[in-house]
Amino acid sequence: MLSPRAGLALLSSSHMFVHVYSRIHLALIPVFMGEFGISLFESSFMVAVPLLCQAAASILSGQLSDMVGAVRVIVLSFVLICLGAVLAYGAVGIPLLLAAFSVLLVAVTLFHPPSMAVVSELFPRRRSTALGVLASFGTLGGGARPPFSWVADADSGLAGCIPDVGRSVPVLHPNLCYKSFKRWGSPERCVTHSET
């Protein structure tokens, strides 16, 4: 069973990586334009389509968390992040990249409401402080995007855009978190082990 502090650390680190994934493709648009020979207008769809998918998922994410449980939705978000990372890694064209980035932004949206709900349950008396910690790691993830989108070698094309560490983290981090959440159990168990 994870302690409230361990749960906050797990969710905060997840929040950081979720924000790294959510907009990493924006920094890589010039590379995609060169790699796939698309125009600026065509590349604008790489911004618009994933954001429209994220907006649609935002409407349902909190309700889904209430219906099936916060921990299950967080795990679903991790699964979708892995799927989006695999799709992006194997993409050979713009449609597959659009699908990958859309899946990643839906996963990001699914993560937020349940993570805030779990943190609120774990820290009923220090809720604002705990939510502040969770939020700060999201901001840190936004600032960590440049190292993850670093272009290793301009001649290597799309395969060299993201260092090996950047390609493996979207798959490794959610898998580690999933194992921790599996031990953690349901949100109801989280409440019984909240701060005293």
C-alpha positions as CSV (number, residue, x, y, z in Angstrom):
1,M,0.0,0.0,0.0
2,L,1.4,3.4,-1.0
3,S,1.5,6.2,1.6
4,P,-0.1,9.5,0.8
5,R,3.3,11.1,0.2
6,A,4.3,8.2,-2.1
7,G,1.0,8.6,-4.0
8,L,1.6,12.3,-4.4
9,A,5.2,11.7,-5.7
10,L,3.9,9.1,-8.2
11,L,1.1,11.3,-9.4
12,S,3.3,14.4,-9.6
13,S,6.0,12.6,-11.6
14,S,3.3,11.3,-13.9
15,H,1.9,14.8,-14.3
16,M,5.3,16.0,-15.3
17,F,5.7,13.4,-18.0
18,V,2.1,13.8,-19.2
19,H,2.9,17.5,-19.9
20,V,6.1,16.6,-21.7
21,Y,4.1,14.3,-24.0
22,S,1.2,16.7,-24.5
23,R,2.9,19.3,-26.7
24,I,6.2,17.7,-27.7
25,H,5.0,17.4,-31.3
26,L,4.7,21.2,-31.6
27,A,8.5,21.6,-31.3
28,L,9.0,19.0,-34.0
29,I,6.7,20.5,-36.6
30,P,9.6,21.9,-38.7
31,V,11.2,18.5,-38.7
32,F,7.9,16.9,-39.8
33,M,7.5,19.5,-42.5
34,G,11.0,18.6,-43.9
35,E,10.6,14.8,-43.3
36,F,7.2,14.5,-45.0
37,G,7.4,17.5,-47.4
38,I,4.2,19.1,-46.1
39,S,3.3,22.8,-46.2
40,L,2.7,25.1,-43.2
41,F,-1.1,24.8,-43.8
42,E,-0.9,21.0,-43.8
43,S,1.2,21.0,-40.6
44,S,-1.4,23.2,-38.9
45,F,-3.6,20.1,-38.8
46,M,-1.0,18.6,-36.5
47,V,-2.0,21.3,-34.0
48,A,-5.7,21.5,-34.6
49,V,-6.7,17.8,-34.8
50,P,-5.1,16.7,-31.6
51,L,-6.5,19.8,-29.7
52,L,-10.0,19.1,-31.0
53,C,-9.7,15.5,-29.8
54,Q,-8.5,16.8,-26.4
55,A,-11.4,19.2,-26.2
56,A,-13.9,16.4,-26.9
57,A,-12.3,14.2,-24.2
58,S,-12.3,17.0,-21.7
59,I,-16.0,17.0,-21.6
60,L,-16.1,13.3,-20.6
61,S,-12.9,12.8,-18.5
62,G,-14.3,13.9,-15.1
63,Q,-17.5,12.0,-15.6
64,L,-15.7,8.8,-16.6
65,S,-13.6,9.1,-13.5
66,D,-16.7,9.4,-11.4
67,M,-18.3,6.4,-13.1
68,V,-15.4,3.8,-13.1
69,G,-13.1,5.2,-10.5
70,A,-10.1,7.6,-10.6
71,V,-7.4,5.0,-10.4
72,R,-8.8,3.1,-13.4
73,V,-9.0,6.2,-15.5
74,I,-5.4,7.1,-14.6
75,V,-4.3,3.6,-15.7
76,L,-6.2,4.0,-18.9
77,S,-4.4,7.3,-19.5
78,F,-1.1,5.5,-19.0
79,V,-2.1,2.8,-21.5
80,L,-3.1,5.4,-24.0
81,I,0.2,7.2,-23.5
82,C,2.0,3.9,-24.3
83,L,-0.2,3.4,-27.4
84,G,0.4,7.0,-28.6
85,A,4.2,6.6,-28.1
86,V,4.2,3.4,-30.1
87,L,2.2,4.9,-32.9
88,A,4.4,8.0,-33.0
89,Y,7.6,5.9,-33.1
90,G,6.3,3.8,-36.0
91,A,4.6,6.6,-37.9
92,V,5.5,6.6,-41.6
93,G,3.1,9.4,-42.6
94,I,1.1,12.3,-41.4
95,P,-2.2,10.4,-40.7
96,L,-0.5,8.0,-38.3
97,L,1.3,11.0,-36.6
98,L,-2.1,12.7,-36.3
99,A,-3.5,9.6,-34.7
100,A,-0.6,9.3,-32.3
101,F,-0.7,12.9,-31.1
102,S,-4.5,12.8,-30.8
103,V,-4.2,9.7,-28.6
104,L,-1.5,11.4,-26.5
105,L,-3.6,14.5,-25.9
106,V,-6.7,12.4,-25.0
107,A,-4.5,10.5,-22.5
108,V,-3.4,13.8,-21.0
109,T,-7.0,14.9,-20.6
110,L,-8.0,11.7,-19.0
111,F,-5.1,12.0,-16.5
112,H,-6.0,15.4,-14.9
113,P,-9.5,15.0,-13.2
114,P,-8.8,11.7,-11.6
115,S,-5.3,12.6,-10.4
116,M,-6.7,15.7,-8.7
117,A,-9.5,13.6,-7.2
118,V,-7.0,11.1,-5.8
119,V,-4.7,13.8,-4.4
120,S,-7.7,15.5,-2.8
121,E,-8.7,12.3,-1.1
122,L,-5.2,11.5,0.1
123,F,-4.8,15.0,1.6
124,P,-8.1,16.1,2.9
125,R,-6.7,18.7,5.4
126,R,-3.8,19.9,3.2
127,R,-5.6,19.6,-0.1
128,S,-4.5,23.0,-1.5
129,T,-0.9,22.3,-0.8
130,A,-1.0,18.8,-2.3
131,L,-2.8,20.1,-5.4
132,G,-0.2,22.9,-5.7
133,V,2.6,20.3,-5.7
134,L,0.8,18.2,-8.3
135,A,0.2,21.4,-10.5
136,S,3.9,22.5,-10.1
137,F,5.1,19.2,-11.6
138,G,2.9,19.8,-14.7
139,T,4.5,23.2,-15.2
140,L,7.9,21.5,-14.8
141,G,6.9,19.0,-17.5
142,G,6.1,21.9,-19.8
143,G,9.6,23.3,-19.2
144,A,11.2,19.9,-19.8
145,R,9.9,19.6,-23.3
146,P,12.9,21.1,-25.1
147,P,15.4,18.5,-23.9
148,F,13.0,15.7,-25.0
149,S,12.5,17.3,-28.4
150,W,16.2,18.0,-29.0
151,V,17.3,17.2,-32.5
152,A,20.2,14.9,-32.2
153,D,21.4,15.1,-35.8
154,A,19.9,17.2,-38.5
155,D,20.9,14.7,-41.2
156,S,19.2,11.7,-39.4
157,G,15.7,12.9,-40.1
158,L,12.7,11.9,-38.0
159,A,14.4,8.9,-36.4
160,G,17.0,11.1,-34.8
161,C,14.6,13.8,-33.5
162,I,14.0,12.4,-30.1
163,P,16.9,10.9,-28.1
164,D,16.6,7.2,-27.1
165,V,15.7,8.3,-23.5
166,G,12.9,10.5,-24.9
167,R,11.5,7.6,-26.9
168,S,11.6,5.1,-24.0
169,V,10.2,7.3,-21.2
170,P,6.7,7.4,-22.6
171,V,6.6,3.6,-22.4
172,L,8.6,2.9,-19.3
173,H,7.2,5.5,-16.9
174,P,3.5,4.5,-17.3
175,N,4.4,0.8,-16.9
176,L,6.2,1.5,-13.6
177,C,3.3,3.6,-12.5
178,Y,0.7,1.0,-13.5
179,K,2.5,-1.6,-11.3
180,S,2.4,0.9,-8.4
181,F,-1.3,1.7,-8.9
182,K,-2.1,-2.0,-9.1
183,R,-0.7,-2.4,-5.6
184,W,-2.4,0.8,-4.5
185,G,-5.8,-0.5,-5.3
186,S,-9.1,1.3,-5.6
187,P,-9.8,5.0,-4.7
188,E,-11.8,3.8,-1.7
189,R,-8.7,2.2,-0.3
190,C,-6.8,5.4,-0.9
191,V,-9.3,7.3,1.2
192,T,-8.9,4.9,4.1
193,H,-5.1,5.5,4.0
194,S,-5.2,9.3,3.7
195,E,-3.3,11.6,6.0
196,T,-4.4,11.6,9.6
